[in-house]
Amino acid sequence: MPVTCVIGTQWGDEGKGKIIDLIASRADVVVRYQGGANAGHTVRVGGEQFIFHLIPSGILHGKINVIGNGMVVDPAQLLAEIGECSARGVAVEGNLFVSSLAHLVMPYHKALDRISEGRRGGTALGTTGRGIGPAYADRATRSGIRVAELFHAEHFAARVRANVEEKNRIIAALGGAEQLDAAAIADEYLGHAARLRPFVTDTVRLLRRALAAGRYVFVEGAQGMLLDVDFGTYPFVTSSNSSTFGVAAGSGLPARRIDEVMGVTKCYTTRVGQGPFPTEEAGEVGERLRRAGGEFGATTGRPRRCGWLDGVALRYAVDLLSCDSIALTKVDVLTGFDEIKVCTAYQHDGEILREFPTDPVVMSACRPVYDALPGWTEDTRGARHFADLPRRCREYIDHIESLLGRPVGLVSVGPDRDETIYRYR
């Protein structure tokens, strides 16, 4: 059976939650491989809304759900999500498995995140303050603490003491007034251990056995390709590989077993936090997109920056991800615009750039070159077949296919599961 990946192709917030939910219903195993509680997937089912930060969306379908070794886990956040799911009738125990190799997000990570961001001033990255970057930094410097260590109380407490001693010195040196209590932190986390124990396992072995048994494994990405720590708009990125390149390292799935990659693309562009955004519309158009699309972060509630579709960045992303097809979301949001623009090139220093610049200084100075297409006024939310869409909407989608050289296989015309058009099946 195949391994399918669904990855965001922009700066996150592409509407992956719904697409993931649709595909997860057909899978046997659903895996998340990177990030932490800085991500959020919103899924609407039967009028109910579910927001997941750590738990894979397949939990709504009673599938095997895996939090992979490449993730950083805040135990309190995870237990809160488990509790909320259980309270709403979603079966979690027996369906959720957490990698013993995943790293823990600790209180000192959050403290350092806040202090570091505050010290940046006008060059702040716009992080969520959830401690994700410092947790990944500790993993890279081999001072991080893994989930498995929670179940060895004396060892865990000693690790926490050593880390807190070091972090308190760093916090003081950075001008922070907060000094953390190692014993209190150890007691808090060891208190989580008993509740987490039923969920923790060797997920690499679990996934290898699933592949050997011919199970359909589905991999869900968090954030988006342009936030990838290596290939995104660095330094305004997340701290892990949010692209397909992180799948094998963050899950233990062999890279050669990935059979299909679907890229999720919003029909306009948004981003949260700081960083270059050539097609951003700061005026009436941006505000109209924000209101119509409900563009506020699922994790932070922050208003998202909005603008027209950036085809240059999108081509770069789908090529790097090696997308087989595109899921185009929020088509209904564009209804009512007289004219819809698509960026097909950048202008920089008197030159026209048709390839995405990886130099962040160049990227920050780019201005969009647009194709302008006529808009439509007809409602799209009732469409269930491609032919049901307004002619100009179909032409817009055809234009995106031509720009990307990929088929748009799925079109989302609303937030609910049934507001979806499957073009090729």
GUGU-57384 format. One record per residue (C-alpha): residue number from 0; z, y, x. Coordinates in steps of 0.05 Angstrom, whole numbers, plus 32768, in hexadecimal, padded with zeros to 4 digits. Last residue first. Layout:
REM GUGU-57384
> NUM, Z, Y, X
...
***
This chain:
REM GUGU-57384
> 424, 7F40, 80C6, 7F28
> 423, 7F22, 8108, 7F40
> 422, 7F32, 8147, 7F1A
> 421, 7F7A, 813C, 7F03
> 420, 7F8F, 8179, 7EDA
> 419, 7FD9, 8187, 7ED1
> 418, 8004, 81A8, 7E9C
> 417, 8021, 8165, 7E89
> 416, 8057, 8168, 7EBE
> 415, 806F, 81AD, 7EAB
> 414, 8068, 81EA, 7ED8
> 413, 8023, 8202, 7EC0
> 412, 7FD9, 81FE, 7ED0
> 411, 7FDE, 81CE, 7F0B
> 410, 7F9B, 81B7, 7F26
> 409, 7F92, 8175, 7F4C
> 408, 7F59, 815C, 7F75
> 407, 7F43, 819D, 7F95
> 406, 7F11, 817E, 7FC4
> 405, 7F12, 8195, 800D
> 404, 7EE0, 81BF, 8035
> 403, 7F13, 81F8, 8034
> 402, 7EE7, 8233, 8020
> 401, 7EB9, 8208, 7FF4
> 400, 7EF4, 81EA, 7FD0
> 399, 7F13, 822F, 7FC6
> 398, 7ED2, 824A, 7FA9
> 397, 7ECF, 820E, 7F79
> 396, 7F15, 8220, 7F62
> 395, 7F00, 8268, 7F54
> 394, 7EC1, 8250, 7F31
> 393, 7EEC, 8224, 7F04
> 392, 7F17, 8260, 7EF3
> 391, 7ED9, 8289, 7EE4
> 390, 7EC1, 8253, 7EB3
> 389, 7F04, 8251, 7E8F
> 388, 7F26, 820D, 7E96
> 387, 7F19, 81D6, 7E64
> 386, 7EE3, 81B7, 7E90
> 385, 7F18, 81A6, 7EC4
> 384, 7F3D, 817C, 7E91
> 383, 7F83, 8187, 7E75
> 382, 7F7E, 81D1, 7E65
> 381, 7FB5, 81ED, 7E38
> 380, 7FD3, 8217, 7E6F
> 379, 7F92, 823A, 7E80
> 378, 7F92, 8274, 7E4F
> 377, 7F52, 829E, 7E50
> 376, 7F53, 82E1, 7E74
> 375, 7F2A, 82D1, 7EB1
> 374, 7F1F, 82F0, 7EF6
> 373, 7EDF, 8303, 7F1A
> 372, 7EDF, 82F2, 7F64
> 371, 7EE9, 8320, 7F9F
> 370, 7EE0, 8304, 7FE5
> 369, 7F11, 8325, 8013
> 368, 7F1A, 833A, 805C
> 367, 7F65, 833C, 806A
> 366, 7F87, 8367, 80A0
> 365, 7FA3, 8349, 80E0
> 364, 7FD9, 836D, 8109
> 363, 8010, 833A, 8100
> 362, 7FE1, 8301, 8110
> 361, 7FCE, 8321, 8153
> 360, 8016, 8326, 8168
> 359, 8024, 82DF, 814F
> 358, 7FEC, 82C1, 8179
> 357, 7FD6, 8284, 8152
> 356, 7F9C, 82A9, 8133
> 355, 7F7D, 8286, 80F7
> 354, 7F32, 8281, 80FF
> 353, 7F01, 82AF, 80DB
> 352, 7F13, 82EC, 8104
> 351, 7EEA, 832B, 80FB
> 350, 7EF2, 835C, 8134
> 349, 7F03, 83A7, 8135
> 348, 7F4A, 839B, 814E
> 347, 7F57, 8366, 811B
> 346, 7F34, 8358, 80D9
> 345, 7F45, 8316, 80B9
> 344, 7F17, 82E6, 8094
> 343, 7F0D, 82C2, 8051
> 342, 7F45, 82E3, 8029
> 341, 7F3C, 82D2, 7FDF
> 340, 7F40, 8308, 7FAA
> 339, 7F45, 8303, 7F5E
> 338, 7F29, 8339, 7F31
> 337, 7F38, 834A, 7EE9
> 336, 7F7A, 8325, 7EED
> 335, 7F8F, 8309, 7EAA
> 334, 7F9B, 82C1, 7EBD
> 333, 7FAF, 82BC, 7F06
> 332, 7FF3, 829D, 7EF7
> 331, 7FD3, 8263, 7ED1
> 330, 7FB6, 8247, 7F12
> 329, 7FFE, 823B, 7F29
> 328, 7FEC, 8200, 7F56
> 327, 7FB0, 81E4, 7F7B
> 326, 7FBA, 819D, 7F95
> 325, 7F8A, 8195, 7FCF
> 324, 7F69, 8157, 7FEC
> 323, 7F62, 812D, 802A
> 322, 7F8C, 815E, 8054
> 321, 7F87, 8157, 809F
> 320, 7FC8, 817E, 80A7
> 319, 7FA8, 81A9, 80DD
> 318, 7F69, 81B3, 80B5
> 317, 7F8F, 81C1, 8075
> 316, 7FBB, 81F5, 8098
> 315, 7F84, 821A, 80BE
> 314, 7F59, 821E, 807F
> 313, 7F95, 8239, 8059
> 312, 7FA5, 826F, 808D
> 311, 7F5D, 8288, 8088
> 310, 7F5B, 8280, 803C
> 309, 7F96, 82AD, 802F
> 308, 7F9B, 82AE, 7FE3
> 307, 7FB1, 82F2, 7FC9
> 306, 7FF6, 830D, 7FD1
> 305, 8040, 8303, 7FC3
> 304, 8082, 830D, 7FE9
> 303, 80B6, 82E1, 7FC9
> 302, 80F3, 82FC, 7FA6
> 301, 8132, 82DB, 7FC1
> 300, 8154, 82A8, 7F94
> 299, 816E, 8285, 7FD3
> 298, 815C, 823B, 7FCA
> 297, 8129, 823D, 7F92
> 296, 810C, 827E, 7FAD
> 295, 80F1, 82B0, 7F7A
> 294, 80A8, 82B3, 7F67
> 293, 80AA, 82A9, 7F1C
> 292, 805E, 82A5, 7F1E
> 291, 8051, 82DB, 7EEB
> 290, 8086, 830A, 7F06
> 289, 8075, 8300, 7F4F
> 288, 802A, 8303, 7F43
> 287, 8033, 8345, 7F1D
> 286, 8060, 8361, 7F54
> 285, 802C, 8350, 7F89
> 284, 7FF4, 8370, 7F61
> 283, 801D, 83AF, 7F52
> 282, 802D, 83BE, 7F9A
> 281, 8042, 8398, 7FD9
> 280, 8006, 836A, 7FD9
> 279, 800A, 833A, 8014
> 278, 7FC7, 8320, 802C
> 277, 7FD6, 8326, 8077
> 276, 801C, 8307, 8074
> 275, 803F, 830A, 80B8
> 274, 8089, 82F8, 80BA
> 273, 80C9, 8305, 8094
> 272, 80EA, 82E0, 805B
> 271, 80C9, 82BB, 8022
> 270, 807E, 82B0, 801E
> 269, 804A, 82B3, 7FE9
> 268, 7FFF, 82A6, 7FE2
> 267, 7FD0, 829E, 7FA6
> 266, 7FB3, 825F, 7F88
> 265, 7FEF, 8239, 7FA2
> 264, 7FDB, 8201, 7FD1
> 263, 7FF7, 81BB, 7FD7
> 262, 7FD6, 8191, 800C
> 261, 7FCC, 8147, 7FFD
> 260, 7FCD, 8119, 8039
> 259, 7FB8, 80D0, 8032
> 258, 7FBE, 8090, 805B
> 257, 7FF9, 809C, 8089
> 256, 8004, 8058, 80AB
> 255, 7FEC, 8070, 80EF
> 254, 8027, 80A0, 80F3
> 253, 8058, 8066, 80F0
> 252, 8091, 8077, 80C0
> 251, 80D1, 8085, 80E6
> 250, 80E2, 80BE, 80B7
> 249, 80E7, 80FF, 80DD
> 248, 80BE, 80EB, 811A
> 247, 8087, 80CC, 80F0
> 246, 8083, 8104, 80BD
> 245, 808B, 8140, 80EB
> 244, 8041, 8147, 80FD
> 243, 8031, 8148, 80B3
> 242, 804A, 818F, 80B1
> 241, 8091, 81A9, 80A7
> 240, 80A1, 819C, 80F0
> 239, 80E7, 81B8, 80F6
> 238, 810B, 81FA, 8102
> 237, 80EA, 8223, 80CB
> 236, 80B9, 825A, 80DB
> 235, 80B6, 82A5, 80E8
> 234, 80B7, 829A, 8134
> 233, 8081, 8280, 812F
> 232, 804B, 8285, 80FA
> 231, 8044, 823A, 80F2
> 230, 802A, 8205, 8123
> 229, 8068, 81F2, 814B
> 228, 80A3, 8202, 811E
> 227, 807A, 81F3, 80DF
> 226, 8082, 822D, 80AE
> 225, 8037, 8234, 80A3
> 224, 8035, 81EA, 808E
> 223, 8067, 81F3, 8056
> 222, 80B1, 81EE, 8043
> 221, 80C1, 81A6, 8030
> 220, 8092, 816B, 8035
> 219, 8095, 812D, 8009
> 218, 8081, 80E9, 8023
> 217, 806D, 80B2, 7FF3
> 216, 8072, 8069, 8004
> 215, 804F, 8035, 7FD9
> 214, 806F, 7FF1, 7FE8
> 213, 8048, 7FBB, 800B
> 212, 8085, 7F92, 8020
> 211, 807A, 7FA3, 8069
> 210, 8077, 7FED, 8057
> 209, 80B9, 7FE8, 8032
> 208, 80D8, 7FC2, 806C
> 207, 80C3, 7FF9, 809C
> 206, 80E0, 802D, 806C
> 205, 8124, 800B, 8067
> 204, 8127, 8000, 80B3
> 203, 811B, 804A, 80BE
> 202, 814D, 8059, 8087
> 201, 8187, 8039, 80AC
> 200, 81BC, 8047, 8077
> 199, 81E7, 807C, 8057
> 198, 81EB, 8081, 800A
> 197, 8229, 8058, 7FFC
> 196, 824E, 807D, 8036
> 195, 8245, 80C3, 801A
> 194, 8282, 80C4, 7FED
> 193, 82AE, 80A6, 8024
> 192, 8294, 80D7, 8058
> 191, 829E, 8117, 8031
> 190, 82E8, 811A, 8041
> 189, 82D6, 810E, 8089
> 188, 82AE, 814E, 8084
> 187, 82E8, 8178, 8069
> 186, 831A, 815A, 8099
> 185, 82ED, 8166, 80D5
> 184, 82E1, 81AE, 80BF
> 183, 832B, 81BC, 80B5
> 182, 833B, 819D, 80F9
> 181, 8306, 81C6, 811C
> 180, 831C, 8209, 8100
> 179, 82E6, 823D, 8108
> 178, 82ED, 8283, 8124
> 177, 82C9, 82BB, 80FE
> 176, 82CA, 8300, 811C
> 175, 8283, 82FC, 8137
> 174, 8270, 8328, 8172
> 173, 823D, 82FA, 8191
> 172, 826F, 82E6, 81C7
> 171, 82A2, 82D4, 8192
> 170, 8270, 82A7, 816D
> 169, 825C, 8286, 81AF
> 168, 82A5, 8278, 81C1
> 167, 82B1, 825D, 817B
> 166, 8274, 8231, 8182
> 165, 828D, 820F, 81C2
> 164, 82D2, 81FF, 81A6
> 163, 82B2, 81EB, 8164
> 162, 8284, 81BA, 8187
> 161, 82BB, 8197, 81AE
> 160, 82E9, 8193, 8172
> 159, 82B2, 8179, 8145
> 158, 82A0, 8142, 8176
> 157, 82E9, 812E, 817B
> 156, 82F1, 812C, 812F
> 155, 82B3, 8100, 812A
> 154, 82CC, 80CE, 815E
> 153, 830F, 80CA, 813C
> 152, 82F1, 80C1, 80F7
> 151, 82B8, 8091, 8106
> 150, 8291, 8091, 80C4
> 149, 8279, 80D9, 80CA
> 148, 8256, 80C5, 810B
> 147, 821E, 80A3, 80E3
> 146, 8208, 80E7, 80C6
> 145, 81F7, 8101, 810B
> 144, 821A, 8138, 8132
> 143, 81F2, 8169, 815C
> 142, 8202, 8176, 81A5
> 141, 81C3, 8158, 81BF
> 140, 81A2, 819B, 81D1
> 139, 8169, 818D, 81A1
> 138, 8198, 8176, 8169
> 137, 81C3, 81B4, 8175
> 136, 8186, 81E0, 816C
> 135, 8174, 81BB, 812C
> 134, 81B9, 81CA, 8110
> 133, 81B3, 8213, 8128
> 132, 8171, 821A, 8102
> 131, 818A, 81FB, 80C2
> 130, 81CB, 8221, 80BB
> 129, 81C2, 8232, 8072
> 128, 81B8, 827C, 807F
> 127, 8176, 827B, 8058
> 126, 8151, 8299, 8093
> 125, 812D, 82DC, 808D
> 124, 8116, 82DF, 80D5
> 123, 813A, 831F, 80E7
> 122, 8113, 834F, 8114
> 121, 812F, 838E, 80F5
> 120, 8176, 8377, 8104
> 119, 8174, 8339, 812F
> 118, 81C0, 8339, 8136
> 117, 81C9, 8329, 80EC
> 116, 819D, 82EC, 80F1
> 115, 81C4, 82D1, 812C
> 114, 8207, 82DE, 810A
> 113, 81F3, 82BC, 80C9
> 112, 81D4, 8280, 80EB
> 111, 820F, 8279, 811A
> 110, 823F, 8275, 80DF
> 109, 8212, 8244, 80BA
> 108, 820E, 8217, 80F7
> 107, 8259, 821D, 8101
> 106, 8264, 8201, 80BB
> 105, 823E, 81C1, 80CE
> 104, 81F9, 81A8, 80BA
> 103, 81F9, 815E, 80C9
> 102, 81C0, 813A, 80ED
> 101, 8199, 8100, 80D0
> 100, 819F, 80BE, 80F6
> 99, 81C7, 809A, 80C0
> 98, 818C, 80A8, 8093
> 97, 819F, 80B5, 804B
> 96, 818C, 8086, 8013
> 95, 8186, 8097, 7FCA
> 94, 8174, 8066, 7F92
> 93, 81B0, 8038, 7F94
> 92, 81DE, 8071, 7F81
> 91, 81B4, 80A9, 7F62
> 90, 81A7, 8099, 7F19
> 89, 8196, 80DA, 7EF5
> 88, 81BF, 80E5, 7EB6
> 87, 81CA, 8130, 7EBC
> 86, 8210, 8128, 7ED9
> 85, 81F4, 80F6, 7F0C
> 84, 81C1, 8129, 7F23
> 83, 81F5, 8160, 7F29
> 82, 8224, 8133, 7F51
> 81, 81EE, 811D, 7F81
> 80, 81D9, 8165, 7F8A
> 79, 8221, 817A, 7F99
> 78, 8229, 813F, 7FC9
> 77, 81EB, 8156, 7FEF
> 76, 8203, 819E, 7FF3
> 75, 8248, 8189, 800C
> 74, 8229, 8159, 803F
> 73, 81FA, 818E, 805D
> 72, 81C3, 8162, 8079
> 71, 8190, 8170, 80B0
> 70, 8150, 8149, 80A6
> 69, 8127, 8123, 80D9
> 68, 814D, 80E2, 80CD
> 67, 8132, 80DD, 8086
> 66, 8151, 80EA, 8043
> 65, 8133, 80AE, 801E
> 64, 8128, 80A3, 7FD3
> 63, 811D, 805F, 7FB4
> 62, 8101, 806E, 7F70
> 61, 8126, 807A, 7F2E
> 60, 80F2, 80AD, 7F17
> 59, 811D, 80EB, 7F1B
> 58, 8134, 80D7, 7F61
> 57, 80EC, 80DE, 7F77
> 56, 80F9, 8128, 7F83
> 55, 8119, 811A, 7FC6
> 54, 8162, 8130, 7FCC
> 53, 816E, 8169, 7FFD
> 52, 8162, 81AB, 7FD9
> 51, 814F, 8193, 7F93
> 50, 8149, 81C0, 7F56
> 49, 8143, 819E, 7F12
> 48, 812A, 81C2, 7ED4
> 47, 812D, 81A4, 7E8F
> 46, 80F7, 81B2, 7E5B
> 45, 80DF, 816A, 7E5C
> 44, 80DD, 8168, 7EA7
> 43, 80D7, 81A6, 7ED3
> 42, 80DC, 819C, 7F1E
> 41, 80F1, 81D0, 7F51
> 40, 80F1, 81BC, 7F9A
> 39, 811E, 81E3, 7FCA
> 38, 8121, 81EA, 8014
> 37, 8158, 8209, 803F
> 36, 8184, 81CD, 802C
> 35, 8166, 81A7, 8067
> 34, 8124, 81A0, 808A
> 33, 80FD, 8162, 809B
> 32, 80EA, 811B, 8085
> 31, 80EE, 8113, 803A
> 30, 80DC, 80CF, 8021
> 29, 80CA, 80B1, 7FDD
> 28, 80C5, 8065, 7FD5
> 27, 80A3, 803D, 7F9E
> 26, 806F, 8072, 7F8C
> 25, 804C, 8080, 7F4A
> 24, 8080, 80B0, 7F2D
> 23, 8085, 80D0, 7F71
> 22, 803F, 80EA, 7F69
> 21, 8050, 8117, 7F2D
> 20, 8093, 812D, 7F49
> 19, 8073, 813F, 7F8B
> 18, 8040, 816A, 7F67
> 17, 8077, 818C, 7F3F
> 16, 80A3, 819A, 7F7B
> 15, 8069, 81AF, 7FA7
> 14, 8061, 81F0, 7F81
> 13, 8048, 8216, 7FBE
> 12, 808C, 8232, 7FD0
> 11, 807F, 8227, 801A
> 10, 805C, 8256, 804B
> 9, 8018, 8236, 803C
> 8, 7FFB, 81F0, 803E
> 7, 8035, 81CA, 801E
> 6, 8035, 8180, 802D
> 5, 802D, 8143, 8000
> 4, 8029, 8103, 802A
> 3, 8011, 80BF, 8012
> 2, 8020, 807D, 8034
> 1, 7FF3, 8048, 8017
> 0, 8000, 8000, 8000
***
